[in-house]
């Protein structure tokens, strides 16, 4: 009989999203979406008949969160029809005298394992012939990882499957320029000689593919995107460990919202209208937050009417943030004649560039003339 498990991490329950000035109704839905996604993960794990649900760190956004958040998380996890294993990450790190994990443990049922100790956790009492080897975080930052006890462990307990769980940055995969996020090496992880190592911390999945076979370690990525640096829809892994050895992991999409950054060059009003969901970006829509950067030019009439067009665009997205600092009025002979007296240097200079048909040079010259006038 094989062992099927769902591997997730980095839910960051309790994240407030107050850093970008979101409208309150947007912010509230982003906060709630993380709980909805956790609920969806439990539902998916039950549907797939997983026997083990692993959360590889940062279930919570901080090491001290409100009791209501802890209760809500435990209530959701309690719906899983198997064993849940939760590792403290660097955001929700374990400290013996903190309030988070003692309250979590007090509320949790027996089927929910809190992995706070550097020791093997045998799962035989849950009907699973497996052993977990956790590397829990005990601070937000650390220049060293917590794998040493696993490396130095002389004799593994009896079990068909041996699974590591850690939280931190793997060199070359997860950015950690100052080596402060429990840095690990891929060779170091492979040398642990475990059947699978479930990692958290990096918000993008690794490997970034639909299936992965016999990988020594996996990053699941965050299941619910939390910002514009997150390029995916929210991911988790479902892994099947076979009796005969080997593992096959399948990536699943899990998130409610998606964040997108778009850069668009505008030459006409139609280019703006075409940014509506389904026109050029079919994946965008009412569950999408978009950061839109515009450049190029518009005829003066359309440039003055652009705010009304922006308001129309916003109706098609959950949230739309627009930067049009590089969008300018198109300089035409009529505009030149209207702004400058005939025979003046600006008139002659800009008219000559317009006759050459060099739009970029004309726009640059116009900006320079206007700055000099100020």
C-alpha positions as CSV (number, residue, x, y, z in Angstrom):
1,X,0.0,0.0,0.0
2,X,1.4,3.4,-1.0
3,X,1.3,6.6,1.1
4,X,-0.3,9.6,-0.4
5,X,0.2,13.0,1.2
6,X,-0.4,16.7,0.5
7,X,2.5,19.1,1.0
8,X,1.9,22.8,1.6
9,X,3.5,25.7,3.4
10,X,3.5,29.5,3.7
11,X,-0.1,30.2,4.2
12,X,0.7,33.2,6.4
13,X,-2.6,33.3,8.1
14,X,-3.0,36.6,9.8
15,X,-1.4,38.6,7.1
16,X,-3.1,42.0,7.0
17,X,-2.3,43.4,3.5
18,X,-2.0,47.0,4.8
19,X,1.2,47.7,2.9
20,X,-0.2,48.9,-0.4
21,X,-3.1,51.0,0.5
22,X,-5.7,48.6,-0.8
23,X,-9.4,49.6,-0.4
24,X,-10.7,48.0,2.8
25,X,-13.1,45.6,1.0
26,X,-10.2,44.4,-1.1
27,X,-7.9,44.0,1.9
28,X,-10.6,42.0,3.9
29,X,-11.1,39.6,1.0
30,X,-7.4,39.0,0.6
31,X,-7.1,38.2,4.4
32,X,-10.1,35.8,4.2
33,X,-8.8,34.1,1.0
34,X,-6.0,32.5,2.9
35,X,-8.4,30.7,5.2
36,X,-10.5,29.7,2.3
37,X,-7.5,28.3,0.6
38,X,-6.5,26.3,3.7
39,X,-10.1,24.9,3.7
40,X,-9.7,24.0,0.0
41,X,-6.5,22.2,0.7
42,X,-8.1,20.1,3.4
43,X,-11.0,19.3,1.1
44,X,-8.7,18.4,-1.7
45,X,-6.6,16.2,0.5
46,X,-9.7,14.3,1.7
47,X,-11.0,14.0,-1.9
48,X,-7.6,12.5,-2.9
49,X,-7.7,10.2,0.1
50,X,-4.4,11.5,1.4
51,X,-3.4,10.0,4.7
52,X,-1.0,12.8,5.7
53,X,-1.2,16.6,5.4
54,X,2.2,18.3,5.8
55,X,2.5,22.1,6.5
56,X,6.2,22.9,6.1
57,X,6.3,26.2,8.1
58,X,4.7,29.6,8.1
59,X,1.1,28.5,8.7
60,X,0.8,31.8,10.5
61,X,2.3,35.2,9.4
62,X,3.7,36.0,12.9
63,X,4.8,34.2,16.1
64,X,2.0,36.0,17.9
65,X,-1.4,36.1,16.3
66,X,-4.9,36.6,17.7
67,X,-6.6,33.7,19.3
68,X,-9.4,33.9,16.8
69,X,-7.0,33.2,14.0
70,X,-5.5,30.2,15.8
71,X,-9.0,28.8,16.5
72,X,-10.1,29.2,12.9
73,X,-7.0,27.5,11.6
74,X,-7.4,24.5,14.0
75,X,-11.1,24.2,13.2
76,X,-10.2,24.0,9.5
77,X,-7.4,21.5,9.9
78,X,-9.6,19.3,12.2
79,X,-11.7,18.5,9.0
80,X,-8.8,16.5,7.6
81,X,-9.5,12.8,7.7
82,X,-5.9,11.8,8.5
83,X,-2.8,13.0,10.3
84,X,-1.8,16.7,10.0
85,X,1.9,17.6,10.7
86,X,2.7,21.3,11.3
87,X,6.2,22.7,11.3
88,X,7.1,26.1,12.8
89,X,8.6,28.3,10.1
90,X,10.7,31.4,10.4
91,X,7.6,33.7,10.5
92,X,5.8,31.6,13.1
93,X,8.9,30.2,14.8
94,X,8.7,28.2,18.0
95,X,9.7,29.6,21.3
96,X,8.7,27.7,24.5
97,X,7.4,30.8,26.3
98,X,5.5,32.3,23.3
99,X,1.7,32.2,23.1
100,X,1.1,30.9,19.6
101,X,2.1,27.2,19.7
102,X,1.0,26.4,23.3
103,X,-2.5,27.7,22.4
104,X,-2.4,25.9,19.1
105,X,-1.5,22.6,20.7
106,X,-4.1,23.1,23.4
107,X,-6.8,23.5,20.8
108,X,-5.5,20.8,18.4
109,X,-6.9,17.2,18.3
110,X,-4.6,14.2,18.7
111,X,-4.4,13.7,14.9
112,X,-2.6,17.1,14.6
113,X,1.1,16.9,15.3
114,X,3.1,20.0,16.2
115,X,6.7,19.4,15.1
116,X,8.7,21.5,17.6
117,X,11.3,19.0,18.7
118,X,14.5,17.8,16.9
119,X,13.6,14.1,17.0
120,X,11.9,11.5,14.8
121,X,8.1,11.4,14.9
122,X,6.7,8.0,14.3
123,X,3.3,7.9,12.7
124,X,2.4,4.2,13.6
125,X,-0.3,5.3,16.0
126,X,-2.1,7.0,13.1
127,X,-1.9,3.8,11.0
128,X,0.9,5.2,8.8
129,X,4.2,3.3,8.5
130,X,6.3,6.4,8.3
131,X,8.7,8.5,10.3
132,X,9.0,12.3,10.1
133,X,12.3,14.2,10.6
134,X,11.5,17.9,11.3
135,X,13.8,20.9,11.3
136,X,11.7,23.5,13.1
137,X,12.7,27.2,13.2
138,X,13.3,28.8,16.5
139,X,13.9,32.4,15.3
140,X,12.9,34.6,12.4
141,X,16.5,34.6,11.1
142,X,19.4,32.2,11.3
143,X,22.7,31.9,9.4
144,X,22.6,28.1,9.9
145,X,19.9,25.5,9.2
146,X,18.5,22.9,11.7
147,X,19.4,19.7,9.8
148,X,22.4,18.7,11.9
149,X,20.5,16.4,14.2
150,X,19.2,14.5,11.2
151,X,22.7,14.2,9.7
152,X,24.0,12.9,13.0
153,X,21.2,10.5,13.8
154,X,22.8,7.1,13.9
155,X,19.9,4.7,13.4
156,X,16.6,5.5,11.9
157,X,13.5,4.2,13.7
158,X,11.5,1.4,12.0
159,X,9.3,2.6,9.2
160,X,8.6,2.1,5.5
161,X,8.9,5.8,4.6
162,X,11.2,8.4,6.0
163,X,10.2,12.0,5.4
164,X,12.0,15.2,6.2
165,X,10.3,18.6,6.8
166,X,12.3,21.8,6.8
167,X,11.9,25.5,6.3
168,X,14.5,27.8,4.8
169,X,16.4,28.8,1.7
170,X,18.2,26.3,-0.6
171,X,21.2,27.9,-2.3
172,X,20.6,28.6,-5.9
173,X,16.9,28.1,-5.7
174,X,15.6,30.5,-3.0
175,X,17.0,34.0,-2.7
176,X,19.0,34.5,0.5
177,X,21.7,37.0,-0.3
178,X,22.7,37.5,3.3
179,X,22.4,33.9,4.4
180,X,19.9,34.6,7.1
181,X,17.0,32.2,6.3
182,X,18.3,28.9,7.5
183,X,20.4,28.3,4.4
184,X,20.7,24.8,3.0
185,X,22.5,23.1,0.1
186,X,20.8,20.7,-2.3
187,X,23.7,18.2,-1.9
188,X,23.2,18.5,1.9
189,X,19.5,17.6,1.6
190,X,20.2,14.7,-0.8
191,X,22.8,13.3,1.7
192,X,20.2,12.9,4.3
193,X,19.0,9.8,2.4
194,X,15.3,10.3,3.1
195,X,12.5,9.2,0.8
196,X,11.2,12.8,0.5
197,X,11.9,16.2,2.0
198,X,9.1,18.7,2.1
199,X,10.3,22.3,2.2
200,X,8.7,25.6,2.9
201,X,9.8,29.3,2.8
202,X,10.1,29.9,-1.0
203,X,6.8,31.1,-2.3
204,X,7.3,29.7,-5.8
205,X,7.2,25.9,-6.4
206,X,10.3,23.9,-7.1
207,X,10.6,22.3,-9.5
208,X,8.1,24.5,-11.4
209,X,6.5,21.7,-13.4
210,X,3.3,19.6,-13.4
211,X,5.0,16.4,-12.2
212,X,8.2,15.5,-10.4
213,X,9.5,12.0,-9.9
214,X,12.0,10.8,-7.3
215,X,13.0,14.3,-6.3
216,X,15.0,14.4,-3.0
217,X,13.2,17.6,-2.0
218,X,10.3,19.8,-3.1
219,X,9.2,23.4,-2.5
220,X,5.5,23.6,-2.7
221,X,5.2,27.4,-2.9
222,X,2.5,29.4,-1.3
223,X,-1.0,28.0,-1.9
224,X,-2.5,31.5,-2.0
225,X,-0.5,34.3,-3.8
226,X,0.2,37.3,-1.6
227,X,1.8,40.0,-3.8
228,X,2.9,41.0,-7.3
229,X,6.2,39.1,-6.9
230,X,4.2,35.9,-6.9
231,X,3.8,34.7,-10.5
232,X,1.7,31.6,-10.1
233,X,-1.9,30.8,-9.1
234,X,-1.1,29.2,-5.8
235,X,0.4,25.7,-5.7
236,X,0.8,22.6,-3.5
237,X,2.1,19.0,-4.1
238,X,0.3,15.7,-3.8
239,X,2.9,13.0,-3.5
240,X,2.5,9.3,-3.6
241,X,5.3,7.3,-2.0
242,X,5.3,3.8,-3.4
243,X,5.8,0.5,-1.6
244,X,8.6,-0.5,-4.0
245,X,10.4,2.8,-3.5
246,X,10.3,6.0,-5.4
247,X,7.9,9.0,-5.3
248,X,5.7,10.7,-7.8
249,X,4.6,14.2,-7.1
250,X,1.8,16.1,-8.8
251,X,1.4,19.9,-8.7
252,X,-2.1,21.3,-8.0
253,X,-3.4,24.8,-8.3
254,X,-4.9,26.0,-5.1
255,X,-5.3,29.8,-5.0
256,X,-8.3,32.1,-5.2
257,X,-6.6,35.3,-6.3
258,X,-3.9,36.0,-8.9
259,X,-1.5,38.9,-9.0
260,X,-0.2,40.2,-12.4
261,X,2.2,42.9,-13.6
262,X,1.5,44.1,-17.1
263,X,3.6,46.5,-19.2
264,X,1.8,48.0,-22.2
265,X,2.8,50.4,-24.9
266,X,-0.1,52.6,-25.9
267,X,-0.5,54.3,-29.3
268,X,-4.3,54.7,-29.5
269,X,-7.5,54.6,-27.4
270,X,-8.1,51.1,-28.7
271,X,-4.9,49.9,-27.1
272,X,-6.3,50.9,-23.7
273,X,-9.8,49.4,-24.3
274,X,-8.1,46.2,-25.4
275,X,-6.7,45.7,-21.8
276,X,-10.1,44.6,-20.7
277,X,-10.0,41.0,-19.3
278,X,-10.3,38.5,-22.1
279,X,-8.9,40.8,-24.8
280,X,-5.2,40.1,-24.5
281,X,-4.9,38.4,-21.1
282,X,-7.6,35.8,-20.9
283,X,-6.4,34.6,-17.5
284,X,-7.1,38.0,-15.9
285,X,-10.5,38.9,-14.5
286,X,-12.5,39.4,-11.4
287,X,-10.2,37.3,-9.3
288,X,-7.1,39.1,-10.5
289,X,-5.1,42.0,-9.0
290,X,-3.2,43.9,-11.7
291,X,-0.4,46.4,-11.6
292,X,-0.4,48.1,-15.0
293,X,2.4,50.2,-16.2
294,X,1.7,52.3,-19.3
295,X,4.0,54.0,-21.8
296,X,3.6,55.5,-25.2
297,X,1.4,58.3,-26.5
298,X,-2.2,59.1,-27.0
299,X,-4.0,61.9,-29.0
300,X,-4.7,64.8,-26.8
301,X,-8.4,64.2,-26.6
302,X,-8.0,60.6,-25.6
303,X,-5.2,61.5,-23.2
304,X,-7.6,63.9,-21.4
305,X,-10.3,61.2,-21.3
306,X,-8.0,58.4,-20.0
307,X,-9.2,58.5,-16.4
308,X,-12.7,57.6,-17.6
309,X,-11.2,54.7,-19.5
310,X,-9.3,53.6,-16.4
311,X,-12.5,53.5,-14.4
312,X,-14.1,51.3,-17.0
313,X,-11.0,49.0,-16.9
314,X,-11.2,48.7,-13.1
315,X,-14.7,47.2,-13.3
316,X,-13.2,44.1,-15.0
317,X,-10.6,43.4,-12.3
318,X,-10.7,42.7,-8.6
319,X,-8.1,45.4,-8.1
320,X,-6.3,47.6,-10.7
321,X,-3.3,49.8,-9.9
322,X,-2.1,52.1,-12.8
323,X,1.2,53.8,-13.4
324,X,1.0,56.1,-16.4
325,X,3.9,58.3,-15.7
326,X,5.5,57.3,-19.0
327,X,2.3,57.8,-21.0
328,X,2.2,61.2,-22.8
329,X,0.2,63.3,-25.2
330,X,1.0,62.6,-28.9
331,X,2.7,65.6,-30.4
332,X,1.1,66.5,-33.7
333,X,1.5,69.5,-36.0
334,X,-1.9,70.8,-34.8
335,X,-0.8,70.6,-31.2
336,X,2.5,72.4,-32.0
337,X,0.7,75.2,-33.8
338,X,-1.8,75.6,-30.9
339,X,0.9,75.8,-28.2
340,X,3.7,77.8,-29.8
341,X,3.8,81.0,-31.9
342,X,4.7,80.4,-35.5
343,X,8.4,81.3,-36.1
344,X,9.4,80.7,-32.5
345,X,12.3,78.3,-31.9
346,X,10.1,75.6,-30.2
347,X,7.7,75.8,-33.2
348,X,10.4,75.5,-35.8
349,X,12.3,72.8,-33.9
350,X,9.3,70.6,-33.1
351,X,7.8,71.1,-36.6
352,X,11.0,69.9,-38.2
353,X,11.1,66.8,-36.0
354,X,7.4,66.1,-36.8
355,X,8.2,66.3,-40.6
356,X,10.9,63.7,-40.2
357,X,8.4,61.3,-38.6
358,X,10.7,60.4,-35.7
359,X,8.0,60.1,-32.9
360,X,10.4,59.2,-30.1
361,X,12.7,62.1,-30.8
362,X,9.7,64.4,-31.1
363,X,8.3,63.3,-27.7
364,X,11.7,63.7,-26.0
365,X,12.2,67.2,-27.6
366,X,8.7,68.3,-26.5
367,X,9.3,67.2,-22.9
368,X,12.6,69.1,-22.9
369,X,11.0,72.3,-24.3
370,X,8.2,72.1,-21.7
371,X,10.8,71.7,-18.8
372,X,12.8,74.7,-20.0
373,X,9.6,76.8,-20.1
374,X,9.0,76.0,-16.4
